[in-house]
Amino acid sequence: MPLNPFDLTGRVAVVTGGGRGLGLAMATAMARAGARVHVNGRDAGTLAAAIEPLTAEGLSLAALPFDIADPDAATAAIDAMVADEGRLDILVNNVGQRFRAPIEAIDGAVFGTMLDVNVRAPYLLARAAAGHMKRGGYGRIILISSLSARRARAGDAAYIASKGAIEALTRALAWEWGRDGITTNAIAPGPFATETNASVVADATMAAVLQASSPLGRWGEPHEIGGACLFLASPAASYVNGAVLAVDGGISAGG
């Protein structure tokens, strides 16, 4: 075990959907720990604007634009990045879509799109990354699940199903690649005050619901997911494999 087991100096990471919210918070946490972090999104300009204040601080982040829904483009981007960097150590599969609606409004095409983006794309990206990680003898694959994977509610069936699949996939990949020096774990966030949730965060009724249902009684701030990601990406988590780490203020501890 190194003197600082959370040190990522010399490691190369990729974070999908890293241009804002939880993705950017996780990328920032790893960069502050010394990693070279490639931040993915579909728009190069948006990515450049997101990471510019961080690179101005001296952190090592770079834009890696591609659409994860295009498997050929995703694989090509990862391969090109590795050819340039010489390695890939950490992959955070953060991108996801959500479509809240009754089941009657979620037809087969919508359901299929959700599974494509939330499950198929992370699977294929992990598969592409693992080949590079095997050669380096070190790999950390982090998938993003959700509190919703285990605490279902009406009007969210496609998302709930996709996140349940992510937790099953986490366990499968943990067995698949563990002996190659690659661990696979998931983070299951609860309610976070991200840009996407801005309108809900401002809703007084929702604030009251959260106050009653969460032991901490508040929304999570995006930076509060950074420590969980850093732990799972680091040598400190070398014997953690196939786990799902809830970062939800304790909501999942309730009945």
C-alpha positions in Angstrom: 0.0 0.0 0.0 1.5 3.4 -1.0 2.1 6.1 1.7 -0.9 8.0 0.3 -3.4 5.3 -1.0 -5.6 8.0 -2.5 -2.8 9.4 -4.7 -3.6 9.1 -8.5 -0.4 10.7 -9.8 0.5 9.2 -13.1 -2.9 7.6 -13.6 -5.1 8.4 -16.7 -8.9 8.5 -16.3 -11.9 9.0 -18.6 -15.2 10.3 -17.2 -18.2 10.2 -19.6 -20.8 13.0 -19.2 -18.1 15.0 -17.4 -19.0 18.5 -18.6 -21.2 19.3 -15.7 -22.9 18.1 -12.5 -21.7 14.8 -10.9 -19.5 13.9 -13.8 -17.5 17.1 -13.6 -17.3 16.8 -9.8 -15.8 13.3 -10.1 -13.4 14.4 -12.7 -12.3 17.3 -10.6 -11.8 15.1 -7.5 -9.5 12.7 -9.5 -7.6 15.6 -11.1 -7.0 17.1 -7.6 -5.5 13.7 -6.6 -3.0 13.9 -9.5 -4.7 12.0 -12.3 -4.8 13.2 -15.9 -8.5 13.2 -16.6 -10.2 13.1 -20.0 -13.6 14.6 -19.8 -16.2 13.3 -22.3 -19.3 14.9 -23.7 -20.8 15.4 -27.1 -19.9 19.1 -27.6 -16.2 20.1 -27.6 -17.0 23.8 -26.9 -19.1 23.0 -23.8 -16.3 20.7 -22.5 -13.6 23.3 -23.1 -15.7 25.9 -21.1 -16.3 23.5 -18.3 -12.6 22.5 -17.7 -11.0 25.9 -18.4 -11.3 27.2 -14.8 -9.8 23.9 -13.6 -6.9 23.8 -16.0 -6.2 27.4 -15.0 -5.7 26.1 -11.5 -3.1 23.8 -12.8 -5.2 20.6 -12.8 -4.7 18.2 -15.7 -7.9 17.8 -17.6 -8.6 17.4 -21.3 -11.7 17.4 -23.4 -12.6 14.0 -25.1 -15.7 14.7 -27.2 -17.7 11.8 -28.6 -21.2 10.4 -28.4 -21.3 7.3 -26.2 -24.4 6.2 -28.1 -22.1 5.7 -31.2 -20.1 2.6 -30.2 -17.6 3.0 -33.1 -16.9 6.6 -32.3 -16.5 5.8 -28.6 -14.1 3.0 -29.2 -12.1 5.0 -31.7 -11.9 7.9 -29.2 -10.7 5.7 -26.4 -8.1 4.0 -28.6 -6.8 7.3 -29.9 -6.5 8.7 -26.4 -4.6 5.7 -25.2 -2.3 5.9 -28.2 -1.5 9.4 -27.1 -1.3 8.9 -23.3 0.2 5.4 -23.4 -2.3 4.0 -20.8 -5.8 4.0 -19.4 -6.3 3.3 -15.7 -9.8 4.5 -14.7 -13.1 4.7 -16.5 -16.1 6.4 -14.9 -19.3 5.5 -16.9 -21.4 8.5 -15.8 -23.6 9.3 -18.8 -27.3 8.4 -18.4 -30.7 9.4 -19.6 -34.0 9.6 -17.7 -37.6 9.7 -19.0 -40.2 10.0 -16.3 -43.6 8.8 -17.5 -46.3 6.2 -16.9 -45.6 2.8 -18.5 -48.4 3.5 -21.0 -46.3 6.4 -22.3 -43.0 4.4 -22.5 -43.2 2.4 -25.8 -40.7 -0.2 -27.0 -38.6 2.4 -28.8 -38.3 4.7 -25.8 -37.5 1.7 -23.5 -34.9 0.5 -26.0 -33.2 3.9 -26.2 -32.9 4.1 -22.4 -31.3 0.7 -22.3 -29.0 1.6 -25.2 -27.7 4.7 -23.5 -27.8 3.6 -19.8 -26.6 0.0 -20.2 -25.4 -1.0 -23.6 -23.1 2.1 -24.1 -21.4 1.7 -20.6 -21.0 -2.0 -21.3 -19.3 -1.5 -24.7 -17.1 1.3 -23.3 -16.0 -0.8 -20.4 -15.2 -3.6 -22.8 -13.1 -1.3 -24.9 -11.3 0.2 -21.8 -10.6 -3.2 -20.2 -8.3 -4.3 -23.1 -6.0 -1.3 -22.4 -6.2 -1.8 -18.6 -5.2 -5.4 -18.8 -2.0 -4.4 -20.5 -1.2 -2.0 -17.7 -2.1 -4.4 -14.9 -4.3 -1.8 -13.2 -7.9 -0.9 -13.9 -10.8 0.8 -12.1 -14.2 0.7 -13.8 -16.8 2.8 -12.0 -20.5 2.6 -13.1 -23.1 5.0 -12.0 -26.3 3.4 -10.7 -29.0 5.2 -8.7 -31.0 5.1 -5.5 -33.8 4.3 -7.9 -32.3 0.9 -8.7 -33.5 -0.4 -5.3 -36.2 2.1 -4.2 -38.7 2.0 -7.1 -41.7 4.3 -7.7 -44.4 4.8 -10.3 -43.7 6.7 -13.4 -40.0 5.9 -13.9 -39.9 2.2 -15.1 -37.4 2.5 -17.9 -34.8 4.3 -15.8 -35.3 2.0 -12.8 -34.9 -1.0 -15.0 -31.7 0.4 -16.6 -30.1 1.2 -13.3 -31.0 -2.3 -11.9 -29.2 -3.7 -14.9 -26.2 -1.5 -14.2 -25.9 -3.0 -10.7 -26.1 -6.5 -12.2 -23.5 -5.6 -14.8 -21.2 -4.3 -12.1 -21.2 -7.7 -10.4 -20.7 -9.5 -13.7 -17.7 -7.4 -14.8 -16.2 -7.7 -11.3 -16.0 -11.5 -11.9 -15.0 -11.2 -15.5 -11.9 -9.0 -15.0 -10.9 -9.2 -11.4 -8.0 -11.5 -12.0 -6.7 -9.1 -14.6 -6.1 -6.5 -12.0 -9.3 -4.6 -12.9 -12.0 -3.9 -10.3 -15.5 -2.9 -11.2 -17.8 -1.0 -8.7 -20.8 1.2 -8.9 -21.9 4.4 -7.1 -25.6 4.9 -6.4 -26.3 8.6 -6.0 -29.3 9.9 -4.2 -30.8 13.4 -4.7 -28.1 15.9 -5.8 -28.5 19.6 -6.5 -27.2 19.5 -10.0 -28.0 21.8 -13.0 -30.4 19.1 -14.3 -32.4 19.1 -11.0 -32.4 22.9 -10.6 -36.2 23.3 -11.0 -36.9 20.5 -8.5 -34.4 21.8 -6.0 -36.2 25.2 -6.1 -39.6 23.5 -5.4 -40.7 23.9 -1.7 -42.8 20.8 -1.8 -39.9 18.7 -2.9 -37.7 20.3 -0.2 -40.3 19.2 2.4 -40.4 15.7 1.1 -36.6 15.4 1.2 -36.5 16.9 4.7 -38.8 14.1 5.8 -37.2 11.2 3.9 -33.5 11.9 4.3 -31.5 11.5 7.6 -29.5 14.5 6.5 -32.6 16.4 5.4 -31.0 18.1 2.4 -29.9 17.8 -1.2 -26.4 16.6 -1.9 -23.9 19.0 -3.4 -22.1 17.8 -6.5 -18.7 17.9 -4.9 -19.9 15.4 -2.2 -19.7 12.6 -4.7 -16.1 13.2 -5.5 -14.7 11.4 -2.5 -16.6 8.2 -3.3 -15.3 8.2 -6.9 -11.7 9.0 -5.7 -11.8 6.1 -3.2 -13.0 3.5 -5.8 -10.5 4.8 -8.4 -7.6 4.6 -6.0 -5.3 1.9 -4.6 -7.2 2.4 -1.3 -10.0 0.3 -2.9 -7.8 -2.5 -4.2 -9.9 -5.2 -2.4 -13.3 -3.6 -3.2 -14.8 -5.3 -6.2 -18.4 -5.8 -7.3 -19.8 -3.3 -4.7 -22.4 -0.6 -5.0 -21.6 2.4 -2.8 -24.7 4.5 -1.9 -24.0 8.2 -1.8 -27.5 9.3 -0.8 -27.4 11.0 2.6 -28.6 7.8 4.2 -32.0 7.6 2.4 -31.3 3.9 1.5 -30.8 3.1 5.2 -34.5 3.6 5.7 -37.3 1.2 5.1 
